[in-house]
Amino acid sequence: MAEKKNALTLEKFEEAYEDVKKVTLETKLIYSDYWSNQTGNKVYLKPENLQRTGAYKVRGAYYKITTLSDEERAKGLITASAGNHAQGVAYAAKSYNVKATIVMPTTTPLIKVNRTKALGAEVVLHGDVYDEACEYALKLAEEKGYTFVHPFDDLEVATGQGTIAMEIFKELPTVDYILVPIGGGGLATGVSTLAKLLNPKIKVIGVEPAGASCMQASLKAGHVVTLPTVNTIADGTAVKTPGEKIFPYISKNIDEIISVPDEDLVVAFLDMVENHKMVVENSGLLSVAALKQLNVKDKKIACVLSGGNMDIITMSSVVQQGLIMRDRIFTVSVLLPDKPGELERVAGVIAKVNGNVIKLEHNQFVSINRTAAVELRITLEAFGFEHKNQIMDTLEENGYKPRIVRTNI
C-alpha cells in the first residue's frame, strides 16, 4: 500500500479526535429495541443525523483544514457537493474564518443552497450532476489558486471521518460489528481503518445502494472502476467512481460489502421515524436496512446513521411509499349498483373490520349501462398485511369483487 507519510495512523486518528471535538457534537449511541428484536442482536445507532450541519461530513472537512498551512487556508477553500459535504466545508471554514467557495449542481434543492450560504460560503451553481460541478470546481481552483477539499478521496478527510469509530469504541469497546454507508468511500475508509487498529477482530461492513454499488464492483475487479450510470434514491451515496487514494484502505479493512435496494430504504425510513422519532436521509439508512442481510446472532452491532438532511417533499414521498409497501395504505376498486344507499352499505362493511377510509373516488362512467354498475375506488388505512387481507376477504364475503389498484395516494 502506497501510504502517504503519517497518514491514517493511530496517532493521526487521536489527533483528529481531539481536533474535531471543537466543532462537533459527540453523538451518543442509541440502543435500538426495535432492530435488536428484529435481528436477534444488540443493535446500537450512531446518530450522525443529529450532528451539527446534519451529517458527519463536518468531521473530515474540519480536520482537513487543521492540517493545511496558513498559506493554503489564506488562499480560500473550494469544493464541489450537492449537500452534506458542502455544509461541512462551509461550517469548518467559518470556524477558521477562511473563505469557502462551494460549486453545486444547478439541480440542488434550494434549501441546501440556502443552508450552505447561511454558513458564510459563496455558492456557485454549475452543471446538472456532481461530476460536472466537481470538474468546474477543480478548474476554478487552478485559475484562482483556491485549495481544493475533496469530498472523499483525501486521506486527511478520511482520518477526520474515522473519529466516529473512536467515539463508538469509547462507548462500546466490545462492539463486534460496525455497519457503515459507502458512497465514494471516505467515511468507510476512516471508520474501518481505525476500527482495525483498535481491534483487528472487529468486522466492518460497508453498505452501498444497489443502484450505485461502485465499491463492490471495484473490489471485485481489484481496482477502481467507474459505473456507467447510477440510479438510487440514496443521493448522498450515488457515486459512479470511488476514491483512488482511499481504495487500498478499503480493500484491506472492509470485511464485506452489502448492497441494499431502494425499497428497503423506504421501509427503513418509516421504521426509523415510528420507532426512534428520527429523520434519517436515505443514504444514512443504508446501515440499518442492511441488518436483515447480516446473518449473525447475539452480536453487538453499531450502525452509522451518516446524515439526516432530507427535504420535505422527498420525505413525504418516502413516507407515502413506505406505507403502501407495508400494506398500511392501499386502494381497492369495487363495482356497485348505481342506486341510493350502496355507498353507505360498503362503508359499513369496511367499518366492521376497522378499515379507515382515507379517500373515495366515485366513477359513474365506468360502464355505458349506468343501471348495472359504477366504480368506487376506496383508499384505506390498515394495520398491515393481515388486516388488509381481512378487509379484502370481508368485502368478498359481502358480495363485492374487490380488486387492488396500483396507484399513488
C-alpha positions as a Python dict, from the first residue, in 0.01 Angstrom:
ca = {
    (1, 'M'): (0, 0, 0),
    (2, 'A'): (143, 333, -105),
    (3, 'E'): (80, 529, 215),
    (4, 'K'): (119, 898, 246),
    (5, 'K'): (364, 975, 524),
    (6, 'N'): (195, 957, 865),
    (7, 'A'): (-149, 909, 705),
    (8, 'L'): (-420, 702, 874),
    (9, 'T'): (-210, 612, 1178),
    (10, 'L'): (-345, 573, 1528),
    (11, 'E'): (-157, 889, 1624),
    (12, 'K'): (-331, 1086, 1347),
    (13, 'F'): (-672, 949, 1441),
    (14, 'E'): (-617, 1051, 1803),
    (15, 'E'): (-507, 1397, 1686),
    (16, 'A'): (-816, 1427, 1468),
    (17, 'Y'): (-1039, 1311, 1752),
    (18, 'E'): (-918, 1595, 1973),
    (19, 'D'): (-942, 1849, 1690),
    (20, 'V'): (-1293, 1773, 1568),
    (21, 'K'): (-1436, 1786, 1920),
    (22, 'K'): (-1410, 2164, 1885),
    (23, 'V'): (-1680, 2173, 1617),
    (24, 'T'): (-1881, 1854, 1654),
    (25, 'L'): (-2133, 1701, 1887),
    (26, 'E'): (-2043, 1367, 2041),
    (27, 'T'): (-2337, 1171, 1904),
    (28, 'K'): (-2404, 916, 2177),
    (29, 'L'): (-2503, 564, 2077),
    (30, 'I'): (-2874, 487, 2091),
    (31, 'Y'): (-2976, 130, 2174),
    (32, 'S'): (-3246, 13, 1935),
    (33, 'D'): (-3503, -219, 2087),
    (34, 'Y'): (-3676, -239, 1750),
    (35, 'W'): (-3382, -355, 1537),
    (36, 'S'): (-3240, -565, 1821),
    (37, 'N'): (-3566, -760, 1841),
    (38, 'Q'): (-3585, -785, 1463),
    (39, 'T'): (-3235, -931, 1426),
    (40, 'G'): (-3156, -1117, 1749),
    (41, 'N'): (-2857, -891, 1810),
    (42, 'K'): (-2783, -588, 2026),
    (43, 'V'): (-2812, -303, 1777),
    (44, 'Y'): (-2685, 46, 1851),
    (45, 'L'): (-2736, 353, 1633),
    (46, 'K'): (-2464, 614, 1583),
    (47, 'P'): (-2684, 918, 1506),
    (48, 'E'): (-2472, 1147, 1289),
    (49, 'N'): (-2805, 1277, 1156),
    (50, 'L'): (-2810, 1477, 1481),
    (51, 'Q'): (-2464, 1623, 1412),
    (52, 'R'): (-2407, 1991, 1352),
    (53, 'T'): (-2495, 2051, 984),
    (54, 'G'): (-2699, 1729, 998),
    (55, 'A'): (-2424, 1490, 885),
    (56, 'Y'): (-2079, 1350, 967),
    (57, 'K'): (-1905, 1546, 689),
    (58, 'V'): (-1800, 1834, 913),
    (59, 'R'): (-1554, 1597, 1085),
    (60, 'G'): (-1338, 1535, 779),
    (61, 'A'): (-1371, 1888, 649),
    (62, 'Y'): (-1257, 2044, 977),
    (63, 'Y'): (-965, 1807, 1030),
    (64, 'K'): (-851, 1867, 672),
    (65, 'I'): (-845, 2241, 737),
    (66, 'T'): (-640, 2193, 1056),
    (67, 'T'): (-372, 2013, 852),
    (68, 'L'): (-342, 2294, 596),
    (69, 'S'): (-76, 2560, 621),
    (70, 'D'): (-169, 2921, 691),
    (71, 'E'): (-84, 2995, 329),
    (72, 'E'): (-315, 2723, 197),
    (73, 'R'): (-600, 2843, 417),
    (74, 'A'): (-543, 3205, 318),
    (75, 'K'): (-595, 3113, -49),
    (76, 'G'): (-950, 3012, 32),
    (77, 'L'): (-1114, 2671, 9),
    (78, 'I'): (-1317, 2528, -273),
    (79, 'T'): (-1511, 2205, -310),
    (80, 'A'): (-1796, 2051, -504),
    (81, 'S'): (-2100, 1900, -341),
    (82, 'A'): (-2475, 1875, -368),
    (83, 'G'): (-2538, 1856, 4),
    (84, 'N'): (-2368, 1735, 320),
    (85, 'H'): (-2004, 1795, 224),
    (86, 'A'): (-2094, 2148, 114),
    (87, 'Q'): (-2232, 2232, 455),
    (88, 'G'): (-1945, 2054, 630),
    (89, 'V'): (-1680, 2255, 447),
    (90, 'A'): (-1875, 2579, 489),
    (91, 'Y'): (-1912, 2523, 864),
    (92, 'A'): (-1547, 2425, 910),
    (93, 'A'): (-1425, 2720, 702),
    (94, 'K'): (-1639, 2960, 905),
    (95, 'S'): (-1487, 2829, 1228),
    (96, 'Y'): (-1142, 2911, 1085),
    (97, 'N'): (-1264, 3240, 941),
    (98, 'V'): (-1148, 3148, 591),
    (99, 'K'): (-1326, 3191, 260),
    (100, 'A'): (-1509, 2891, 115),
    (101, 'T'): (-1650, 2852, -235),
    (102, 'I'): (-1887, 2562, -299),
    (103, 'V'): (-1976, 2453, -652),
    (104, 'M'): (-2316, 2285, -651),
    (105, 'P'): (-2515, 2132, -939),
    (106, 'T'): (-2794, 2351, -1072),
    (107, 'T'): (-3037, 2075, -968),
    (108, 'T'): (-2951, 2113, -597),
    (109, 'P'): (-3263, 2176, -383),
    (110, 'L'): (-3291, 2542, -281),
    (111, 'I'): (-3294, 2457, 90),
    (112, 'K'): (-2944, 2305, 64),
    (113, 'V'): (-2816, 2602, -133),
    (114, 'N'): (-2954, 2845, 125),
    (115, 'R'): (-2817, 2647, 420),
    (116, 'T'): (-2471, 2649, 264),
    (117, 'K'): (-2491, 3024, 202),
    (118, 'A'): (-2614, 3078, 559),
    (119, 'L'): (-2288, 2926, 683),
    (120, 'G'): (-2097, 3200, 502),
    (121, 'A'): (-1987, 3017, 188),
    (122, 'E'): (-2009, 3150, -166),
    (123, 'V'): (-2220, 2914, -375),
    (124, 'V'): (-2162, 2870, -748),
    (125, 'L'): (-2425, 2670, -937),
    (126, 'H'): (-2282, 2475, -1230),
    (127, 'G'): (-2367, 2157, -1419),
    (128, 'D'): (-2651, 1910, -1384),
    (129, 'V'): (-2470, 1646, -1174),
    (130, 'Y'): (-2193, 1628, -915),
    (131, 'D'): (-1928, 1521, -1166),
    (132, 'E'): (-1980, 1838, -1373),
    (133, 'A'): (-1976, 2055, -1061),
    (134, 'C'): (-1655, 1890, -942),
    (135, 'E'): (-1483, 1941, -1278),
    (136, 'Y'): (-1572, 2311, -1264),
    (137, 'A'): (-1454, 2340, -902),
    (138, 'L'): (-1114, 2196, -998),
    (139, 'K'): (-1096, 2445, -1285),
    (140, 'L'): (-1171, 2737, -1051),
    (141, 'A'): (-914, 2607, -802),
    (142, 'E'): (-648, 2614, -1071),
    (143, 'E'): (-749, 2954, -1208),
    (144, 'K'): (-783, 3133, -874),
    (145, 'G'): (-540, 2939, -659),
    (146, 'Y'): (-801, 2802, -418),
    (147, 'T'): (-723, 2498, -203),
    (148, 'F'): (-945, 2208, -313),
    (149, 'V'): (-1103, 1987, -44),
    (150, 'H'): (-1219, 1659, -195),
    (151, 'P'): (-1544, 1513, -56),
    (152, 'F'): (-1397, 1163, -1),
    (153, 'D'): (-1072, 1084, -187),
    (154, 'D'): (-843, 1250, 65),
    (155, 'L'): (-655, 1079, 348),
    (156, 'E'): (-690, 1368, 594),
    (157, 'V'): (-1062, 1392, 524),
    (158, 'A'): (-1093, 1015, 579),
    (159, 'T'): (-898, 1046, 905),
    (160, 'G'): (-1146, 1305, 1030),
    (161, 'Q'): (-1440, 1082, 940),
    (162, 'G'): (-1274, 798, 1133),
    (163, 'T'): (-1330, 983, 1461),
    (164, 'I'): (-1677, 826, 1451),
    (165, 'A'): (-1512, 489, 1523),
    (166, 'M'): (-1319, 640, 1814),
    (167, 'E'): (-1645, 755, 1973),
    (168, 'I'): (-1809, 416, 1916),
    (169, 'F'): (-1521, 234, 2087),
    (170, 'K'): (-1516, 470, 2383),
    (171, 'E'): (-1884, 396, 2446),
    (172, 'L'): (-1895, 33, 2334),
    (173, 'P'): (-1545, -120, 2350),
    (174, 'T'): (-1685, -472, 2299),
    (175, 'V'): (-1856, -389, 1968),
    (176, 'D'): (-1847, -685, 1725),
    (177, 'Y'): (-1969, -526, 1401),
    (178, 'I'): (-1980, -175, 1259),
    (179, 'L'): (-2203, -112, 957),
    (180, 'V'): (-2113, 199, 760),
    (181, 'P'): (-2259, 355, 441),
    (182, 'I'): (-2035, 380, 135),
    (183, 'G'): (-2058, 638, -141),
    (184, 'G'): (-1710, 739, -252),
    (185, 'G'): (-1556, 561, 45),
    (186, 'G'): (-1412, 832, 271),
    (187, 'L'): (-1628, 752, 572),
    (188, 'A'): (-1579, 377, 535),
    (189, 'T'): (-1203, 423, 499),
    (190, 'G'): (-1168, 620, 820),
    (191, 'V'): (-1404, 405, 1026),
    (192, 'S'): (-1271, 68, 908),
    (193, 'T'): (-903, 162, 933),
    (194, 'L'): (-931, 295, 1288),
    (195, 'A'): (-1156, 5, 1393),
    (196, 'K'): (-894, -247, 1278),
    (197, 'L'): (-618, -53, 1453),
    (198, 'L'): (-812, -64, 1779),
    (199, 'N'): (-933, -425, 1744),
    (200, 'P'): (-831, -638, 1443),
    (201, 'K'): (-1106, -889, 1522),
    (202, 'I'): (-1389, -644, 1466),
    (203, 'K'): (-1592, -683, 1147),
    (204, 'V'): (-1658, -369, 945),
    (205, 'I'): (-1930, -400, 683),
    (206, 'G'): (-1969, -142, 407),
    (207, 'V'): (-2319, -80, 273),
    (208, 'E'): (-2398, 61, -71),
    (209, 'P'): (-2724, 129, -256),
    (210, 'A'): (-2783, -145, -512),
    (211, 'G'): (-2818, 120, -783),
    (212, 'A'): (-2473, 268, -713),
    (213, 'S'): (-2252, -17, -594),
    (214, 'C'): (-1926, 125, -729),
    (215, 'M'): (-1711, -1, -441),
    (216, 'Q'): (-1838, -357, -468),
    (217, 'A'): (-1764, -353, -842),
    (218, 'S'): (-1418, -210, -778),
    (219, 'L'): (-1330, -469, -514),
    (220, 'K'): (-1436, -749, -747),
    (221, 'A'): (-1220, -602, -1023),
    (222, 'G'): (-928, -542, -789),
    (223, 'H'): (-902, -177, -892),
    (224, 'V'): (-1119, 134, -905),
    (225, 'V'): (-1385, 114, -1174),
    (226, 'T'): (-1645, 364, -1292),
    (227, 'L'): (-2008, 261, -1321),
    (228, 'P'): (-2177, 366, -1646),
    (229, 'T'): (-2478, 502, -1457),
    (230, 'V'): (-2616, 524, -1105),
    (231, 'N'): (-2981, 510, -1008),
    (232, 'T'): (-3084, 528, -644),
    (233, 'I'): (-3291, 736, -404),
    (234, 'A'): (-2984, 741, -175),
    (235, 'D'): (-2847, 1056, -342),
    (236, 'G'): (-2572, 1107, -84),
    (237, 'T'): (-2410, 778, -190),
    (238, 'A'): (-2493, 795, -563),
    (239, 'V'): (-2129, 782, -674),
    (240, 'K'): (-2001, 636, -1002),
    (241, 'T'): (-1632, 618, -911),
    (242, 'P'): (-1489, 553, -562),
    (243, 'G'): (-1171, 720, -443),
    (244, 'E'): (-835, 610, -585),
    (245, 'K'): (-629, 720, -283),
    (246, 'I'): (-851, 551, -28),
    (247, 'F'): (-923, 232, -225),
    (248, 'P'): (-624, 38, -82),
    (249, 'Y'): (-750, 102, 272),
    (250, 'I'): (-1099, -20, 182),
    (251, 'S'): (-950, -332, 23),
    (252, 'K'): (-756, -407, 338),
    (253, 'N'): (-1003, -315, 613),
    (254, 'I'): (-1360, -368, 489),
    (255, 'D'): (-1469, -727, 555),
    (256, 'E'): (-1777, -732, 334),
    (257, 'I'): (-1993, -512, 114),
    (258, 'I'): (-2372, -536, 131),
    (259, 'S'): (-2590, -372, -132),
    (260, 'V'): (-2939, -250, -41),
    (261, 'P'): (-3229, -198, -285),
    (262, 'D'): (-3417, 133, -271),
    (263, 'E'): (-3738, -32, -147),
    (264, 'D'): (-3559, -143, 170),
    (265, 'L'): (-3455, 217, 236),
    (266, 'V'): (-3815, 332, 201),
    (267, 'V'): (-3945, 100, 473),
    (268, 'A'): (-3637, 167, 689),
    (269, 'F'): (-3727, 537, 687),
    (270, 'L'): (-4074, 452, 813),
    (271, 'D'): (-3932, 224, 1083),
    (272, 'M'): (-3684, 489, 1196),
    (273, 'V'): (-3947, 763, 1224),
    (274, 'E'): (-4201, 545, 1404),
    (275, 'N'): (-3964, 366, 1642),
    (276, 'H'): (-3695, 627, 1708),
    (277, 'K'): (-3867, 955, 1608),
    (278, 'M'): (-3565, 1048, 1397),
    (279, 'V'): (-3537, 1174, 1041),
    (280, 'V'): (-3251, 996, 863),
    (281, 'E'): (-3180, 1050, 494),
    (282, 'N'): (-3183, 755, 256),
    (283, 'S'): (-2804, 720, 246),
    (284, 'G'): (-2791, 728, 624),
    (285, 'L'): (-3039, 441, 643),
    (286, 'L'): (-2819, 200, 449),
    (287, 'S'): (-2665, 56, 765),
    (288, 'V'): (-2994, -39, 932),
    (289, 'A'): (-3150, -154, 605),
    (290, 'A'): (-2858, -398, 567),
    (291, 'L'): (-2919, -566, 903),
    (292, 'K'): (-3156, -828, 761),
    (293, 'Q'): (-2880, -941, 523),
    (294, 'L'): (-2632, -984, 807),
    (295, 'N'): (-2659, -1349, 909),
    (296, 'V'): (-2538, -1325, 1270),
    (297, 'K'): (-2695, -1355, 1617),
    (298, 'D'): (-2610, -1231, 1966),
    (299, 'K'): (-2360, -973, 1840),
    (300, 'K'): (-2313, -610, 1936),
    (301, 'I'): (-2366, -410, 1619),
    (302, 'A'): (-2317, -36, 1568),
    (303, 'C'): (-2496, 117, 1268),
    (304, 'V'): (-2368, 454, 1149),
    (305, 'L'): (-2655, 683, 1050),
    (306, 'S'): (-2449, 913, 833),
    (307, 'G'): (-2691, 1205, 793),
    (308, 'G'): (-3039, 1346, 817),
    (309, 'N'): (-3059, 1616, 553),
    (310, 'M'): (-3377, 1536, 362),
    (311, 'D'): (-3610, 1788, 204),
    (312, 'I'): (-3978, 1782, 296),
    (313, 'I'): (-4103, 1680, -50),
    (314, 'T'): (-3876, 1376, -57),
    (315, 'M'): (-3972, 1292, 300),
    (316, 'S'): (-4344, 1296, 228),
    (317, 'S'): (-4295, 1081, -81),
    (318, 'V'): (-4088, 823, 108),
    (319, 'V'): (-4345, 805, 390),
    (320, 'Q'): (-4625, 752, 141),
    (321, 'Q'): (-4439, 479, -46),
    (322, 'G'): (-4338, 312, 279),
    (323, 'L'): (-4700, 294, 396),
    (324, 'I'): (-4802, 143, 63),
    (325, 'M'): (-4519, -113, 70),
    (326, 'R'): (-4610, -217, 424),
    (327, 'D'): (-4979, -261, 322),
    (328, 'R'): (-5071, 14, 566),
    (329, 'I'): (-5235, 208, 283),
    (330, 'F'): (-5394, 53, -24),
    (331, 'T'): (-5657, 130, -285),
    (332, 'V'): (-5933, -116, -374),
    (333, 'S'): (-6184, -97, -659),
    (334, 'V'): (-6538, -235, -625),
    (335, 'L'): (-6837, -219, -860),
    (336, 'L'): (-7167, -102, -710),
    (337, 'P'): (-7523, -80, -845),
    (338, 'D'): (-7597, 284, -925),
    (339, 'K'): (-7868, 337, -667),
    (340, 'P'): (-7902, 523, -334),
    (341, 'G'): (-7763, 358, -22),
    (342, 'E'): (-7489, 149, -184),
    (343, 'L'): (-7209, 378, -70),
    (344, 'E'): (-7337, 362, 288),
    (345, 'R'): (-7356, -17, 268),
    (346, 'V'): (-6998, -71, 153),
    (347, 'A'): (-6875, 182, 412),
    (348, 'G'): (-7050, -19, 681),
    (349, 'V'): (-6880, -339, 568),
    (350, 'I'): (-6539, -174, 589),
    (351, 'A'): (-6615, -17, 928),
    (352, 'K'): (-6698, -358, 1080),
    (353, 'V'): (-6338, -472, 1026),
    (354, 'N'): (-6185, -140, 1141),
    (355, 'G'): (-6078, -23, 798),
    (356, 'N'): (-6018, 352, 789),
    (357, 'V'): (-6129, 525, 469),
    (358, 'I'): (-5885, 796, 351),
    (359, 'K'): (-6027, 879, 10),
    (360, 'L'): (-6320, 787, -215),
    (361, 'E'): (-6344, 816, -594),
    (362, 'H'): (-6690, 752, -745),
    (363, 'N'): (-6683, 689, -1121),
    (364, 'Q'): (-7024, 667, -1289),
    (365, 'F'): (-6871, 641, -1635),
    (366, 'V'): (-6701, 304, -1597),
    (367, 'S'): (-6984, 140, -1790),
    (368, 'I'): (-7227, 252, -2062),
    (369, 'N'): (-7506, 79, -1866),
    (370, 'R'): (-7520, 302, -1556),
    (371, 'T'): (-7800, 95, -1403),
    (372, 'A'): (-7562, -201, -1394),
    (373, 'A'): (-7261, -61, -1209),
    (374, 'V'): (-7047, 231, -1107),
    (375, 'E'): (-6686, 200, -990),
    (376, 'L'): (-6592, 301, -637),
    (377, 'R'): (-6221, 333, -561),
    (378, 'I'): (-6152, 336, -188),
    (379, 'T'): (-5815, 427, -40),
    (380, 'L'): (-5786, 267, 302),
    (381, 'E'): (-5557, 267, 601),
    (382, 'A'): (-5486, -75, 753),
    (383, 'F'): (-5262, -213, 1029),
    (384, 'G'): (-5061, -420, 782),
    (385, 'F'): (-5069, -723, 554),
    (386, 'E'): (-5303, -941, 766),
    (387, 'H'): (-5553, -661, 828),
    (388, 'K'): (-5552, -570, 460),
    (389, 'N'): (-5638, -929, 370),
    (390, 'Q'): (-5913, -933, 634),
    (391, 'I'): (-6071, -625, 474),
    (392, 'M'): (-6047, -780, 127),
    (393, 'D'): (-6199, -1109, 248),
    (394, 'T'): (-6487, -928, 420),
    (395, 'L'): (-6569, -732, 104),
    (396, 'E'): (-6567, -1060, -91),
    (397, 'E'): (-6796, -1230, 163),
    (398, 'N'): (-7044, -944, 128),
    (399, 'G'): (-7083, -991, -245),
    (400, 'Y'): (-6830, -741, -373),
    (401, 'K'): (-6546, -834, -604),
    (402, 'P'): (-6265, -619, -470),
    (403, 'R'): (-5963, -551, -690),
    (404, 'I'): (-5640, -393, -571),
    (405, 'V'): (-5549, -85, -773),
    (406, 'R'): (-5185, 13, -804),
    (407, 'T'): (-5194, 387, -756),
    (408, 'N'): (-5037, 667, -557),
    (409, 'I'): (-5238, 818, -275),
}
